[in-house]
C-alpha cells in the first residue's frame, strides 16, 4: 500500500540540546531516522522541522523536509501542518515516526500503515507489545493499552491494567488478556490528522497526560498491532545517544 512517513523534529530539547542534529556515525540523527523509515517501503519520507537548520541538514543528505511553525503544542500539530504543506489527500495514510528513533524497525512502520487498510473504521493505527516485567506493569511511565475483540483500543492508561482481581500474589501479571505496553508509533488518515488539532483536549487526556485519549474521547477508533517484542529504544538523554552511537559503530551498514 502507499503511505507517507512524516518525522517531526524540534531543535529545542531539555535533556539533549539540538537532538535532531546529534551526530550518529557521521550523519545527523534525524537523517538516520529518515533512512531507517525509508526501508519500510513508504512512498515518501519527509521531516517536519521547526528550524531551517534541520531542513538544510536533511536536504544536504537527500532527505525531504518542510519547515513548519515553531509554536506547535505537539508533534501531531506539526504533522497536521506538514500534511497541508505536502498537499496530502484526506484519505492518504501518514505514519508518524519520532525523530529520535534511529533504531525504529521498518517492518513495524509498514505494519502500522497496513492497519488502516485492514480497519477502515479506524482513523488511527498504533502498536503495542506484551509486558513481561511486573515492575514495568506497575510503572506509570509505561503506558498500557487494553484492546477489544477486533484489536481496537478501548483505553490507554498509566495505571496497571487489566487489573487482576484474583491475582495469587501482589504485582503478578494477568494471564489473559496479557498486559500490553503501548508503542508511540502512529498511522493516521491525513484528513483526520489535519482535523486533530481542532478537537478540544479531553478531560481524560489531561488527567493521564496522554494525547491519544483525545482520539477515543471524540468517538474515533484506534487499531492496534501487537508485536511480540519491544522495538529499539529512542534517544532521550546523552547516555542514550552514546549507546546508539556504539550500536551503529559496531554494525556494518
C-alpha positions, -999 to 999 in steps of 0.1 A, spaced: 0 0 0 10 36 -5 18 57 26 39 86 37 62 87 67 64 121 85 91 127 111 85 157 134 118 173 145 122 201 170 156 217 176 150 226 213 153 197 238 157 199 275 177 168 282 196 166 249 201 200 232 199 201 194 189 165 194 178 161 158 213 172 146 233 150 170 259 131 151 255 93 147 282 77 126 287 108 106 251 117 99 226 138 119 202 116 139 171 128 121 187 117 88 194 83 103 158 81 113 146 90 78 169 64 62 156 37 85 120 47 79 126 46 41 132 9 44 96 4 53 86 9 17 69 43 21 60 62 -10 75 93 6 95 102 37 97 138 49 109 156 80 86 182 95 111 206 112 107 237 133 140 252 123 157 259 89 189 244 102 172 210 104 157 214 69 191 223 55 208 193 72 181 170 57 183 184 22 221 181 23 218 144 27 190 138 3 161 137 28 129 156 20 120 182 47 95 210 52 97 240 76 68 243 100 58 268 126 77 270 159 47 274 181 31 239 178 19 224 211 27 188 200 42 167 173 7 159 160 0 196 154 33 199 135 24 169 113 -10 184 106 6 214 91 31 192 72 1 174 56 -12 207 42 23 218 31 28 185 12 -7 185 -3 -17 151 11 -52 139 3 -76 133 32 -75 95 26 -37 93 24 -21 73 52 6 90 72 29 72 97 44 94 124 79 82 132 96 101 160 127 120 151 147 104 180 142 68 170 172 58 147 166 21 156 129 20 145 120 -13 129 110 -6 93 87 -37 93 68 -22 123 64 11 104 49 -8 74 27 -29 96 12 1 113 4 16 80 -14 -15 69 -36 -13 100 -57 14 84 -62 -7 53 -74 -36 74 -95 -14 97 -115 10 75 -135 21 106 -104 34 123 -88 68 120 -55 59 137 -33 28 140 -6 22 165 14 -7 181 19 -24 215 38 -54 229 33 -77 258 46 -67 292 66 -94 310 81 -75 339 60 -67 370 80 -35 376 70 -22 341 34 -32 347 34 -10 379 54 19 364 32 49 355 58 59 329 50 27 310 17 34 291 -7 4 288 -34 -2 263 -65 -25 265 -80 -39 233 -114 -51 222 -120 -84 203 -112 -67 169 -79 -54 181 -90 -18 186 -80 3 216 -106 5 244 -83 27 266 -48 39 272 -36 45 307 -6 48 331 -24 25 356 -18 -12 359 -45 -26 336 -60 -50 331 -63 -53 369 -62 -90 380 -86 -90 409 -78 -126 419 -40 -125 415 -24 -151 437 4 -126 446 6 -88 447 20 -75 414 16 -107 394 8 -101 358 -26 -110 344 -25 -141 322 -55 -133 299 -57 -108 283 -20 -100 286 -9 -66 297 3 -46 268 27 -17 266 18 10 241 45 18 215 44 55 204 42 48 167 11 61 149 -5 58 115 -32 84 106 -55 91 78 -43 125 67 -78 141 68 -81 131 105 -46 143 113 -54 177 99 -86 177 120 -70 165 152 -56 199 164 -91 214 161 -105 188 186 -109 200 222 -85 183 246 -103 156 266 -105 156 304 -91 121 304 -62 133 282 -54 160 307 -56 136 337 -34 109 322 -13 133 301 -18 110 271 -27 128 238 -41 97 221 -70 96 246 -84 127 227 -90 104 197 -111 80 217 -129 108 236 -142 122 204 -155 89 192 -128 78 167 -112 44 168 -76 33 171 -64 0 156 -35 -17 175 -10 -42 161 6 -63 188 42 -71 181 58 -99 201 89 -80 210 97 -44 222 111 -21 195 145 -4 199 146 24 224 147 60 214 172 87 222 162 109 251 195 115 270 232 118 264 236 82 277 210 70 251 229 88 224 262 71 233 245 37 234 231 42 199 264 56 186 281 24 198 255 2 181 259 20 148 297 18 151 295 -20 157 270 -27 130 280 -27 92 255 -6 73 
